[in-house]
Amino acid sequence: MYILESHGSGAAFFDHDSDGDLDLYITNGATFTTYRNRSGPGNALYRNKGDGTFADITGDAGVGDAGWSGGVAVGDIDNDGHQELYATNYGANVLYRNKGDGTFADITSEAGIGGDQYSASAAFFDYDHDGDLDLYVANYVVFDAEHLPAKPALCSFYGGLQVYCGPKGLLGAPDALYRNEGDGRFSDVTQIAGIAAANRYYGLGVVPVDYDDDGDTDLFVANDETPNVLWQNQDDGTFTDIALIAGVAYNGDGDTEAGMGVDFGDYDNDGDPDIYVTHFFTETNTLYRNENGRRFSDVTTTAGLAAATVDLLGWGTRFFDYDNDGRLDLFVANGHVYPQVEQAATGSTYGQSNQLFRNLDHRRFDLVDIGLTDHKVSRGTASGDYDNDGDIDLFVVELNDAPTLLRNDGGNTANWLVVQVIGSDDNRDGAGTRIRLQIAGQSQSRTVNGAASYLSHNDLRVHFGLGESEKVAQVEIIWPNGSVDIVEQVPANKLLVVRQNTTNAILELGSNPF
């Protein structure tokens, strides 16, 4: 097995046909045998039938790219109300334009964002505040199966066990930033935006996040065996890497870790986004607490997340309120990279159990038993309420195995609210919009963002757990351009749809808001 065959793939929850429920796009990867003879399964699109089942419509939709796909990003790049698909590959990536009739068109060449790297995660976000979605692509290594590093120095593990080579010894591939020109084309602005300054790391996970609450979107990149990057948006078209100053380049001990997946969320409910990064076996995953937008502190141990993660190898991860109690919980998908690991005296296994951590008090987490006992080799993870019942479900992509759909049964025994925003002055997806709830003397804060986890895209609708509260006193919508919409006295267990500067509607979840 080569390094390329171990990274797995991802998935996207998104509403491709605007019928009010979430469909699924899955990137399926390949092996060198299937890649070379183009016999791989290709990517797949499944339409949500609204009855708990999905139908494979890949052929009719025209999105079955047969390249070596890893990640997927989703965004309405032309603001027409229909979301596009972007699949990252080993080699040229693919952009599919949503035609609005259930089919897609390959517009990669016209858009100019194919690239030729070994790409991992990607994110659509509006970094320049011009009202359309730009694109960041995290690229991994410069990889050539015919010219691998020499054995054994770079290809051994735990006392001589022979494993695939890399990433150490391989040249890091440069990440890319593409600016949306608003006419169907993108421009490569990697150099002029300053992204090239830290451009030879092993990029895997990406999440856009306004960590300093200054109104523009920054970007965190989780890197494998190299320092993480926190791109601070300078609001002039450029970025500066401040990860070291902010305390997120390394863990709290100053160690470089092997970053895989990443997500952000306000787990301590203090109004600013915190960051969680998954890591390699023998490294804990890391929880960085945001200290008022100035810097971060590694609180992994005090939050109860160290001992439970050090012996596992984490990938996809999501902050979400699984039990609707108003506190963000945490999911981690696990699985080793070396099939031979069980031959070594490590105590580890190739297949591993996934984990759900319950947020106890906005400070500490506890590993809960919810029946996730299967030992699989998990990778990408997407979250979303696919059955529209008011609690968040999960979809986990497994390496060389059927994926796992985890339906949340019981989370909706507590109350909830889902907020969907539709931009007009800003991007139509509302990406980067901040939503604040005032309820029962407390507040909750979330940001509209689909790009997070590992190689995956998540439901753009924003979910809030309300506990026993039956009404939200106030919902404040802070759009990327700084304008604010406020809706008051919103009943629980509804879908609140807010159109920028115009109207809002309170609907049943599953209704078509378009």
PETA-V97659 format. One line per field, one symbol per residue. psi: psi as a letter, one per 20 degrees, with the letter a starting at -180 (. if undefined). A space follows every 50 residues. Layout:
# PETA-V97659
psi=???
This chain:
# PETA-V97659
psi=prhhiiibaarpoqnhjljirprppppibarhghghjljrhrrqpppoij jirqpokgghhkklpjanqfrpqpqnijkjjpprpopqrobprppppoij jirqpokgghhkkgrkanqdqqppqnhjkjjrprppppqeqopoiimrqq qihjkqpmkipprrqrhpiqpqqprqppppijkiqqpokgghijhihmjk rnpgqppppmhjljiqpappppqojrqrpooppikjjrqpokgghikjhr aijjqprnperqrqqmhjljiqprpppqarpipqqpooppmkjgrqpokg ghikjfhiihjroqdqqppqnhjkjjppapqppqpriohihiiqmijrqg qqqrqpppogkjgqqppqokjmipnrnqdqpqqqnhjljjqprqpppqpk rqrpoopooihjhrrrppppqoqghaqhhjpipppppppljrqqprpoph oacokrqrpipppppicipiqpgpopooqhjiqpqppqmpqrlroopopp jerqqorqpiqoi.
